Amino acid sequence: MGEWQGSAMAWEAGLEELLREDMEPFGHFGERRMFGGLAFFRQGNMVAGLISRGIFYRVGKTAAPVAMALPGVSPFQMGRMRALGGIVLLGDEAAGDDPIRGDLLAQAIRFTDSLPPK
């Protein structure tokens, strides 16, 4: 996988490898191409994914302000559309920070595990 060219979007193979390593202890994740990138699912609910600008995490609307206080984290926005509530983006420049990625993934799993399976 990695470096998928769909539309004009691509993601860094190194980020894909980091995210897969982060997710490994949590078991199997399904995956699907979304948002011009690659999204990962657990029990049918989107948890995280990759786009050309970095890694996104579905942390939920309640946890989003806490997540956005972390360095390099911003609201997830598609083009000129408004931000998608409850999803945050860890930009490429901060994505190499293991503790931040780990914190965001833990928040995303906690949130998505609270949802009913799809």
Helices and strands as residue ranges (DSSP letters): H 13-23, G 24-26, E 30-34, E 37-42, E 45-51, E 54-58, H 64-68, E 73-77, E 83-91, H 98-113
